[in-house]
Amino acid sequence: MIDKTYDAAAIEPRISARWTEAEAFKAGAGKRDGEPAFSIVIPPPNVTGSLHMGHALNNTLQDILVRFERMRGKDVLWQPGTDHAGIATQMVVERQMAASGESRSRRDMGREAFVERIWQWKAESGGNIANQLKRLGASLDWSRERFTMDEGLSEAVLEVFVRLHEEGLIYRDKRLVNWDPHFQTSISDLEVESREVDGHMWHFKYPLAGGETYEYVEKDEDGNVLFRETRDYIAIATTRPETMLGDGAVAVHPSDARYAAIVGKLCEIPVGPKEHRRLIPIITDEYPDPDFGSGAVKITGAHDFNDYGVAKRNGIPLYRLMDEHAAMRADGAPYADAVAMAKAVREAGGTPDRAHVDTINLVPDEYRGLDRFEARDRVVAAITAEGLAIMVPETDPRLGPVKAPVAPEEGGETRALVPLVEAKKIMQPFGDRSGVVIEPMLTDQWFCDAETLARPAIASVREGRTKFVPQQWENTYFHWMENIQPWCISRQLWWGHRIPAWYGPDGAVFVARSEDAAYEKADAHYGARVALARDEDVLDTWFSSALWPFSTMGWPKDTAELERYYPTSVLSTAFDIIFFWVARMMMMGLHFTGTEPFHTVYMHPLVRDKTGAKMSKSKGNGIDPLELIDEVGADALRFTLAALAVQGRDVKLDPARISGYRNFCTKLWNATRFAQLNEARHGIRVEPASLQLPLNRWIVTELSKAERETTAALEAFRFNDASAVLYRFVWNLFCDWYVELSKPTLSGSDADAAGEVRVVTGYVLDRIFVLLHPFMPFLTEELWAETMDGERETLLCHTEWAGIDFNAPESADDINWLIEIVSAVRSVRAEMNVPASAKVTMVAISPDPLTADRLKRHGPQLTRLARLEAVETSGEVPGQSAQIVVDGITFAIPLAGVIDIEAEKARLAKAVKKNEGEVSRIDKKLGNDKFVANAPDEVVEQEREKRDAYRLETESLKAALARLG
């Protein structure tokens, strides 16, 4: 007999230990002969990580699929592992060293000692996430756990790098990257967090060379002149004045008539010693927007991604202004000499030599070595002092709200001209881990030719060999892949896969699988032995992750696992890493194995708080899944996440909903205990054709239907639909109705009928354990083991999924009619405020023969379950009755003397009026474009949900009012 109370905290560790002891999740465990393989690779969490709600959702959904397919007899592998997380891990260990009072920095320790310290940290603390996943119930093959820097995966990374280099698909180049000044490394776009901050837009004059002038004319759409003046400058606006020092040109749109007369002319950068002012050309390009600002854009190709594209298209030199700390450069020749070199580059024309241009430091001597933001302040002050800031009246609306001016003749003050500096919100890039402003920087890095690798990966999705679920994510995939840029794969860190490249004394590069092989290449190149220096950089973490589906299975060796489980079956991941991970796995998998790494990519939703807001530490709205597991158990959390996982819609996680599914666990536990108390017989396969009782034929029919619908939903990745089917069947049909309807039989005198109920009860519960197991593995495994006299043949996780395909429509219709009519009567009682103790009469109005027969057979159940005093028939509806219609037959419930009919009508009408007022109020709010535009998305969505709830309640109230006539 199971305990009286369901105790998840006691059950879950015990079941977890049982699975571990039985090696229940090893690859192929429980497989049946002739069944195909089914494999999933876990998106490897960072080795530094702890389980968050996104992990909980994704791993719950993966585990549901894995357990489902394992129970269908397939040869299942769910591959576990963790990612070395280069920058995150290096940061954690450095912080740990500082917190422990260690005086040495990593640079004091040296590379080898610091990397050894990280390996030591991993051995001590790097397994937390795996243990947390076990608490969630993730049925991974832990015996095969991999790490992106273990020996085998490191061999795969080395092989891929060398092969791609030999094929010309990996190369070294000087390009613009996201530079993190704190960690002094390039970082990926995913590691850049764009934040809206308070910023400024400065407006400056770039004087035309030689004092030239032109007529500046602004016109309206009809060609009417609005403004005209003679100018000797071109106006630009910038949020980063310190980068003006590296400008290579000013660009205007080819269609912008205002500047047509000065295109091809030179203008002067208005900063630095006057005698050494640089001249740069005014060019045309499609990038500038004539309607934004002045329509003229300064081009600083070495410090802005958009400008970089303009510079490349137009052969504009790329002048780097900052060092690895994002301080203004202090190296190179004096400023006067640097300006002369830049002039020579401009006058030479053609495509500038990037390496030579990068040696030119165009930071004026007085700004060299300054922090970039201090340099900004000094540049602005110098330009303003020289009178080259755009000046406007201090009442200019671009300066912000001001009081209406009073004319001098009316006693007001004369308004002065002030520099045009707009205070405005700007989007600024920050390192997601360092928290410092990211600097777009021109640096020497290793790149992968992603465009070439992307072509087969695009074709795989276009031609249907790999599909996305939901399908609309294919558009995101295509957008990124068809606009792909070279992939920067190098990082200036110590923790990671060190790039297998060695440099000779003249800078020649030798890429090889080992140092000895590099020396062999160098010997052949130089004709003599020379000293080689290995590249200091490591590879982007995403590089090793891109190999994950095949490297974890032993590639580059030809292993049995690779033959059996690759390509994998499904990838479950989040939309924000479609490009960073999914696309790159597609590219690498196709290039090195000739096969797509997975046939389906399921994009799981994002988990948000109950209002729809993104969870974050700063908002304090995050939910710790481990705390929830402690509170309600893993099964309740898992079922909640599955129930909310609607395709294409984010999960709004309300802790109250989780508590509700905790009650679902308790409901099943109590129903199982009731069955045990009534001697239900488990482990017996039912033969449906032999069932005599309509009640039993009905529940087995409904069970068969639930099995079919659950299977179809899981095959289509509709986890919420599968959850809804099971919840309805288990809670509503079995626990509520079957248990209640079977009580008279169990306590009656017909021993054969009671025996049939006991067998069917045990069988249906066994099948419930099977169907719910992927969602609630701990509870169901416990109940499976504890409800059988003696040992079960297998663990539940290895039990056969398929059940009985049975349909008895007459019995199903019969019992469902009973359920529907009892439910309808109960609804009327609740809606009309009929006291629970009051018994009422139900009158069938001119029932047909089938209904009359049903009323006769089910009369005792009807009166007991619906709390009826009597069931009668009549040709007319009695006065003051509530009416319901079931299967086309009207049933009346006379309420005279039971409730005050008129008072109830008034109450319902008042409630309808109130709700309609609320709907109208919300409609007005949502019809306000300003509210919808300015309110947070989650607030707008809350208002829509409230409106829908009021509408639904109003429909119910009106239906109740209509029943009273």
N, C-alpha and C positions, 0 to 999 in steps of 0.2 A: 504494500500500500504506500502510495506516495505521501509525502508530508502534507499536513493540512494547508500550509501556506507556501506559495511560490516565493523562493528566495534566490534571485539571480546571483547575488554575491557568493553564495555557497555553491551553486550549480556550475557556473561558468569555469572556474579554475579546475574543477574536477573533470569536466568534460574535455577541456583543453588538454589535460594531462593524459586522458584516455586516448585521444587522437594521436598525441605524440608517441605514446608507448606503442601504439599499433602501426606507426608510420603510415597513417591513413591517407596522407596527401602526397606521398612520393609519386613521381611520374609513373603513370600507368596503373596506380593502385585502383583496384575494383573494376578494371576494364574487362569487357567481354569479348570473346573471340569474334573476329570479323568486323569489329567496330573501328571507325577511322580515328585519327588523332585529332585532338582539340588542344590548342596551345594559346596562351596569352603571356606576354611579358609585362611585368608590372612597370609602370612609369617609375624609374628609380628615384625614391626620395633622397634628398640631401642627407649625407651621413651625419650632418650637424642637426638634422631636423627633429621636431616632435610632431606627433599626430595632431593635425588641425582638421577643421570640419570638411575642407576640400578633400583631404586624404580620406577621411571617413566615408564621404559619399562615393568617391571613385572606387575605393577598394571594396566597399559594400556591393556596388553594382558588379564589379569584376567577380567577386566571390559568388554572387548569385548565379552568374553565367557558368562559372567553373563548377560549382556544386551541381547545378542543373545538368550539365553535360556529363559530369562524372557519374551521376545517377542514371543517365541514359546509356551508360556502358562504354563511353568513349575513352580512348587512351589520352588522359588529360595531363598536361603540364602547365602549371602556373609558375612561371619563373620569377623568383625574388631577387632582390639585390638593391644596392644603394649607390649613389653617385658621389664622387669625391668632392664635388662642389668647391672648386679651387679657391675663389675669393672668399666665400663664406667660411670655409674651414680655416684658411690662413688667418682670417680676422678673429675667429673664435679662440684659436690658440694664442695669438698675440695678446688678446685681451686677458686670457687666463694667466699668461706670464706676468702681465702688468698687475693684475689683481693679487697675485701671490707675492708681490713685492720684489720680483726678480728685476735686478738692475739692468741686465743686458737686453738689448733689443735683438730682433732677428738678424739684423745686419752685423751686430757685434758677435753673434753666435756663428755666423757663416751659414752658407746654404746647406751643407751636408748635415750639420748638427740640428738646424732648425727643422729640416724635413724629417729627421729621425724623431724629433720631439712630436711632430704631428702624427707619425705612425704610432708613437706611444700613446698619444691622446685617443687615437682611434681604437686601439686595443682596450682602453679603459672605459671609454664613453661612447664609442661610435655605434653601439648596437641598440640604443634606446628605441629607435623608431621600429625596429623589427619586433621587439617585445610588445610594443604598443599595438602593432598590427595583429599580433597573436591575440591580444585582449579583445580586439574587434571581431575575432573569429576568422580572419583571413586564412584560407586553406591552401597556402603556398607550399611548394616543395622546398622546405627550409634546408634540406640536405644539399641543395644545389645553389645556395645563396652566393651571389657574385658581387664584386665590387669593381667599379670602373678602373681602379688602378691595381687590381690583382694581376698576377703574373700572366694568366691567359689573355685577359682583356688588353693588357699592355702590349702583348705580342701582336694582337689584332690591330691596335692603333698604329704601332710601328709599321706594320706591313701596309696598311692603307695609305699612310703618309708617303712612304717611299714609292709605292706604285703610282700614286697620283702625281707625285713630283716627276717621276720618270715619264709619265704620259703628258706632262706639261699642264696638268690641271691644278697643281699647287705651285705657287711662285712667290717671290718676295717683291714688294712694291711699296712705293710711298703714296699713301692715300689718306683721305680724311677719315678719322675714327672718333668714337666717343671716348674722351680721355677723362679718367677719374684722377684728379690731382692728389687726393688723399692716399689712394692705394698706388698711384703712379703706374697705372696700367690702362690699356684699352679695355672697354667693356661692351657687351652686346646691347642692342636696343631694349631687350627685355629687362636689363638691369638698370635702365634709365627710367626714372619716374618723373613725369611732367606734372608740375604743380602750378597752379595759378597764384601768382604773387603780386604784390604792389611793385610796379616798375615805373620807368619814365621813358618818354620818347623825346630825344633832343633834336632840334632842327638847326642845321648849320648851312653856311654858304661855302661852296667850293668855287673860288674865283676862276674865271676863264684866263687862260695863259695870255700874256702880253696885253692885258687890259681890254681884250675884245668885248664887244657888246652884241646884243641881239634883242629883237622885239619879242617879249613874252606876252602871249595873248591867250586868254581863256574864253571859250565860247559855250553857249548852251547847245542843246540837241538840235535846235533849228539853225545853228550857225550865227546867232546873234552875239556880238562881242559883249562880254560881261566885265572884262578887266584887261587892261593893257598897260605895260610899262617896259622901259628899256632896262635890261639887266646886264650886269657884267659877271654874273655867277650862275651856277645851277644849284638849286636847293635840294638837300637830302635830309632824311630823318633816320635816326638810329637809336636803338636801345642799348648799344654797346660801343660807346665812343672810343674806348681804348683800342678797338680793332681797326679804327680808321688808319692807324699807322701802317697797316699792311694792305691797304686798298690797292687793287691793280687796275681798276677802271670804275667808271660810273655808267650804268646801263639804263636805257629808256626803251620803251616799246616801239617797234618799227612804225606803228600807226599813230604815235603821239605827235601831232603837228606842232605842239608847243616847243619842242626841242629839235625839230627837223633841221633848223639852220645851224645847229652847233654839233650835230653828229659828226664824229671824226675829228673834232677839235680836242684840245687838251685843257684840262682844268687842274687846279692846284689843291693838294691836300692841305687843309688850313691848320696844320699843327707841326711843330718842330721849328728849329732855327730858320728864320726867314730866308737866310742866304742859301739854305739847302732844301728848300721846299721841293717836294717831288711833284712832277707833272704826270697825270694819268689820262688815258683817252676816254672820250665819251662814245659809247658803243650802243648798238641796238641788239635786243634779244627778246624772245617771247616771254621771258619770266616776269619782268616788271608789269604791274597792274596800273594803267594810266589813271584809274579812279581812286587809287589808294595813296594817301599822302600827296607828295609832290609829283608822283609818277616816276621819279628818278631813284635808282637804287645803287648804293655803293657796293662794289664787289670785292669781298675779302675772302678769296677762295680757300685760304688755309684755315679759316676759323668759322665757316658757316656752310652747312650741307647744300642749301640752295645755291649759294654763291659758288660753291665748288663746281656744280654742274654748269653754271654760266661760264666760269673760267675755263673749264675743259673744252666747251664748245667754241670758245673764242680765242684760245691760245693766250689767256691772261696768266701772268706769273703768279705763283702761289707763295706768298711771303709769310713764313711762320714767325709769330711774335713772342711766343711764350715757351718756357721750359717745362720740364715734367711736373713741376710744382704749380704750374699756371701762374708763375711770376714772369714779369717781362724779361725777355732774354738779356743776358749780360755778356754773351760771348761775341766773338767775331771782331771785325775791323771797326774803327771809330765810325760814328754816324755819317760824317761827311764822305768818307770813303765808300760806305755802304750805299749811300744815295747815288754816287757816281756809278757804282756797279749796277744798280737797278736801272739807271738811265741807259746804260750800255745794253742791258737786256731788252729794254723797250725798243730802242732804236734798231737793234739787230733784227727784230721781227721774227716770224716763224714760231715754232713751238719751243718754248724755253726749256733748257735742261733743268729738270727738277732738282737733281742733286746739287748743282751749282747754285740755283736759286735758294735752296735751303740753307746755304752757308751765309747768305746775306742777312744781316740783322738790321732791320729798319726801325728799331726802337731808338729814338733820340737818346743821347748820352745821359741826359738828366732824368730819364724815366727807367733806365736799365736797372734790373734787379727789384723793381717795385712790385708789390702785390698787384694783381690785375685790377682790383677795385680801387686801390689807392691811385693807380695810374689813370683810371677813368676820371676820378675827381679832378686830377691835375690837368688832364687833357681838356675837360669841359671848362675849367677856369681859364686856361690859356686861350682857348678859342674865343670865349666870351670877352676876355680882356682886350683882345685884338679887334673886337667889333665884328666878328664873323659869325655870330649867332644870329638866327632869324629873330627879328624884334617885332613884337605886336603890342597893341594896347593891353593894359592889364585887365581890361574888360573882355578880352577875346574869350569866347565860350570854350575854346580848347584848353584853357587854363583852369577850367572848373567853374562852379557856380560863384557868381559875384553879385553884390548889390547893384541895383540899377544906378547908373551914374547920374549925378546932378550937374547940369551945365555950369561952367564957371560964371556966366552972367547971372545965374540964379544963386550964387554963393557957394557953388561946389568947387572942388579942387581940380586942377588940370591933371588929367590922367597921364601917367608916364608910360613910355614904351619899355617892355621887359622881354627877356629872352623867352622864346617859345619852347617851353618844356612841359609836355603833357604828362600829367600823373595818370597812369592807367594800369589796368590789370594786364599782366603778360604771362604767357606760359613759359616756365623756365625749367630746364632739365636738371635733375638731381640724381646723384648716385643712390640707388635704393638701399645700399648698405652703408656707404660712407656719409650720406646726407649732405655732401658738398655739391656746389654747382658744377655740372659737367661742362668741359670745354671741348668743342669740336676742334680737333688738332690734326695737323698733317704730320704723320709719323711713318717710319719704316716698319712694316708688318708683313706677316705671311698671309697670303690669301688663297682661297680655293675658287676655282672657276665654276661657280654655282650655276651660271647660265647654261653651260654645256651639260652639266649633270642633271639639270632640271628638265630637259626636253623629254627624256623617256618617262620621267615621273609624271609629267603633265599628261602624256599620252595614256598612261596606265589608268588615270582617273577618267579622262575623256572617253576612253574605249570600254570603261566599265569593269576593268579587272580589279580595281579597288574602288569601293563606294563609301560615301560618307552618310552617316545617320545622325541627325536629320540631313537631308540632301542639300539644303541651302548652304551648308558650310563648304560645299565644293566651290562656290563662288569666291569665298575668301581664299581658299587654296589657290585657285586659278589667278586671282588678282595678285597675290604675292609672288607666285611662281613665274608669271608672265612679265613681271616688272622687277625681276630679281637682280641684285647687285653682287659684285664679288664678296665673298664671305671672309671677313677678317678672322682668322683662326688662331692668332698668336695673342698671348697675354704676358704681361711683364710681372709674373708672379714666380714663386719658388715651388709651390705645391701644385702638382699636375704632371701631365706627360711632357717631359722635356723634348723640345723639338730636335729631331735627329739630323742636325745640320752642323757642319764644322767649317770654319773659315780659315783660309790661308792668309799669309802676311799681306797679300795684295787685295784681300777681300773676296777672292774666289770662294764659291760655296760648294761644299761637297755633302750631299745628302746620302746617307747610307744607313744600313740596318745595325751597324756597330761602329765603334771607333776604329777598330782594325780595318774594316771595310772602307771607312773614310780615308784612312792613311793610304790604302792601296790606290784609291782614286787620285789622291793628292800626289803620290809618287809618280803615277803615270802622267799627271798634268805638268808637274814641275821638272820631272826628270831627276829629282833628288829628294831626300827626306827633309821636310820643313816642319816647323811647329804649327799645330792646328789648335784653334780655340773653339770650343763648342758654343753654340747659340745658347744664350741665357734664358730665352723665353720658354714658356710652356704653352700647350695647346688649350684653346677654348674648351671648357667643360662639355659644351654641346657636341664637340667633335667625337669624343668617345661615346657619348649618348646616342649619336647617330648610327653607331654600329651595334647597338644593344640587341636587336632581335637575332642577329646571327653570331655576334661575338660571344654572347652568353651560352651558345650551344657548341662552342669549340672552334669556330672558324678562326684562323685559316686552315686548320686541320679538317680532314674529312671524317667527321665523327658520326656515330650512330644517332645521336640526338639531333644533329643537323639534318640528317637524312629523314628522321621520323617527324620532327616537330617544326621544321622550317619549310615553307613560310608559316608564320603563325596565323591564327584564325581571326582574331579580333584585337583591335587596339582601343582601349578606352582612355580618353584623355580630355583635357580642357581646350576650349577654342583658342585661348591666348597663346598656345604654343604650337598651333598648326604649322606655322612657318619654322619656328626655332627647333622643333623636334620632329613632328610628323613628316614634314616635307623633306627634311634632311635624312631621316630613316628611309624614306622612299628613294631618294637619290642614291644613297650609299648601298642600300639593299639591291637595287636594280643593277648598279654598276659592278658590284663584286660577286653577286650570286646569279644575276640574270633573271631574278624573280622578285615580284613585289613582296615586301616583308609581311603584309597582312592583306586580307581581302575586304575587310570592313573596318572603318574607323568610326567608332561611336563617340560623339561629342557630348559629354555629360554636362548638365547644367552647372551654373555657379550657385553656391550657397550664400544666401543673404539673410539678414535678420528678418523678424516677422513683419516689419514695415516695408521691406524691399530694399533697405539700405545695405551697401556693401559693408561687410564686417571688417573692422580694423581696430588695432590697439588704440589709436588716437581717439576714436569715437567711443571706445569702451563697450562696444556692442558685440564683441566676439563671444563665441560659445566654445568652451573646451570640451571636446568629445569624451576625454578621459573622465572628466568630472561627471558627465552625463552617464557614462557607463557605471561609475561608482554609485550613482543615484538611482538609476532605473534599470540598468543592465544593458548589455550590448544588443540583445535581441530587439528590445523596444526601440533603441536608436536606429538600428539597421532597418527595421520595418518602416519607421517614420521616413527615413531618407528615400527608401524605395517608393513609398506611397506618394512622395512629393516630386519624384523624378519624372516630370512630364517633358517629353521631347520638345526642345525649342523654348522652354520656359524656365527661368531661374527658380531655385528652391527658396521659398520664404519659410524659414525655420522658426517655429514658435515652440518654446519649451513645453507649453501646455499641450500641444499636439503629441509630443513625445510621451507625456504622462498618460495621454489617452491610449496610446498603443501599449504602454505598460499594463493598462487595464485589460487590453486584449490578451496579453500573455496570461494574466491572472484568470481571465474568462476561460481560456483553453485548459489551464491547469485545473480549475474547479470542475469543468465538465468532465475531464478525464478522471478526476477523483470520484465524481458522482457515478461514472460508469463502473469504476472499480467497486464501489460500494454496492452496486447492483449487479455485480458478477459478470460484467462484459467479458467476452471471450476474444482475446487478441490472437493474431497469427494464423487465423483461419481465412482462407480465400473463399469469398462468397460466390455462389453460382446464381446469378440474378434470375435465371429462368425458373429456379425452384422457389423463389420468394413468393409467399402467399399474401402477406399483408400489404395493402396499398401504401401504407406509411413507409414501409421498407423499400418498396419498389420506387416510390417517389424520391427518397433520400439518395438511393444509389443512382437514379437518373440524374439528379442534381449534381451528385459527386462527379459523374462521368462528364457532364457539361462543364463543370468547374475545371476538371483536368484538361479538357480540350482547350478551353479559353486561356488557361494559364500557360499551357505549352505554346500556343500561338502567340501570346503576348511576349513571352520571353524570347522566342525566336525572332521577333520583330523589335526587340529592345524596348518594349513598352512596359517598363517596370511598374509604373503607376497603375496601369490597367491590370496587370497580373496581381498586384497587391489588392486592388479593389475587388477583384473576383474572389480571392481567397478570404478577404475580410468578410464579405457578404455571406459566403458559404459557411465559414466557420462560426462567426458570431451570430448571424441572423438565422440561417437555415438550420444549422446543426445545434448550436448551443441553446438558442432560444426556442425554435419551433420543434425540432425533432426530439430533443430531450423532454420538452414539455408534453408533446403529444404522445410520447411513448410511456409516460408515467402510469396511465391507467392500465396499459397492457402488462407492464412489469409487476404491478401490484394486483393484477386480476387472477382469475382462476384458470385461464387457458395456458397450460404449461408449454404447449408447442409454440404458441404465439410469443410468449415471453422468451422462450429459448431462441426464436428467430430474431427477436429484438436484440438480445444479448450478443449474438454472433454479428449482426449487422452493425451494432454500436461499436464493437471492437474493430471490425473491418474498416468502417468509415474513419474512426480515429486513427488507425494505422495509416490510412491514405492521407489524412490531414497532416500527420507528422511528416510524411514524404513530401507533400506539396509545399508545406511551409518551411521545410528544412533549408532550402537555399536562402530564405529570408531570415529565419530564426533558428540558426543551427544548434545553439546550446540547449534551449528549452526542448526542442523536438528530439534531439539525441538523448536527452535525459528521460523524457517520457517514453520514447521507444524502448529504452533498456528496462525501465521500471514497470512496464505494464504487461510484461510477458512472464508467465510462469516458466522459470528456467531461462536458458540463454537464447537470445536471438541468433539466427544463422549468420548475420553480418551486422556491422555497424550500420546505422541509418544512412550515413554519408555514402555508403556503397550499395544501398538498396535500390532495386529497380524502380525507375520513375514511372513507367507505363503501368496503368491499372486496367480497369474494365471499361469497355465501350458498350454502354447499355442505355436503352431508351424505352421507357414505358409511358407513353404520352397520356393514356387515360388516367393512370394513377397520379402522374405528375399534375395533370389539370385538376384532378379532384382535390388533392391536398393544397395545391396553390390557391384554389378557390376558397377553401376554408381559411387559409392564412390571409387572403385578401379581405375577406368579409370581416374577420375578427379585427384586423388592423384598421379597417374603415370605421368600425364601431368605436374602437378605442380612440381614434382621431376625433370623432364627433364628441365623445365624452370630454376629451381634453379641450377642444375648441370651444365647447359650450359651457365650460366650467361645471360640468355635472359632477357632484361629489363622488369621491371614490367608493363610498359606502352605499350609494344609491344604486338599486337595481332597476333596469328599464326593460321594456318590452320591445322586441323587434318584429315588425310586420312586413312580410313578403307580399308585394303587390302583384297579383295575378302571375304567380311563378309558373314556369313551364315544367314539364314532367321531370327533366333532369335536375332542375333546381329543387323541386319538391322532394325528389329522392335524396338529394344531398342533405337537405334540411332534416330529413328523417334520420339518415344514417349518422350525421354529425351533430345532431341536436345536443347531446350531452356535452360534447367538446365546446360547442358554440356557447352554451349557457355558462359553462365554467370559465372559459377563457375571456369572453367578452362581458362577463358579469351581467348576464341577462336574466330577467325574471321568467320570461317566456318567449317562445318563438311562435308567431301566428301568421296566418295568411288572410288576405282581404282583396277585394276588387277595387277598393278606393284608398287613397292616402288619408289617414286620419288627420284631423286638424291639429295645428300647433306641433307639427312633427319636423324633425330634421330628416333629410333624405340623402341616401347614398345609392349609387348605381354600380353593380358588380356583374360583369358578363351580360350587360344589357337588361338586367332585372333591377327594378327599383325596390329598395327596402326603406321603410319609414321607422323612425324612432320617436314615438310620441313623448313630448317633454312637458306637457301641461301638468302642473303640480310638482314637477321635478325641479325646474328652474323658472325664474321670472322671464318669460319670453321677450316682453317688450324691453325690459331692462337690458337683456342680453343683446337685443338688436341695437339699442342705443350705444352700448359699450363697444360693439364691433364697428358701428358707423363712426364713432368718435376716433377709434384707433385707425380706421382707414383714412380719415381726414388728416390726422396728425402725420401719418406716414407719407401721404401725398404731398403735404407741405414740406416735409424733409426732402423728398425727391425733387421738388421744384426748387428748393433752396440750393441743393447741390448742383442741379442743372445750370442754374445761374452762375454759380462759381466756376463750373467747368466750361461754361460758355464765355467766360472772361479770358480773352487771349493773353492778357498781361499775367493773370494768375497762373495759367498753364505754362507760360514761357518762363516765369521767374521762380515758381515753387519747385522744390526738389522733386525728382521723378517719383520717389516713393510716397510723397505726400499726395501728389495727383492721383496715383494709383490707389491710395487709401480712400480718397474721396469717391472714386469710381466703385470700389468694392462696397463702401457704405451704401451708395445709391442702389447697387444691385441687391443688397440685402434688404433694404427697405421695399424695393419693388417685389421681391419674392414674398416677403411677409404680407404685403398688401394683397397679393393674389390669394394667399391662404385665408386672410381675413374676409375678403369678398366672397370666397367660396363658402365659408362658414355662414356668412350673412345670407347668401342665396339659399342655403339649406333650410333656413328658417322661414322662407317664403316671403 
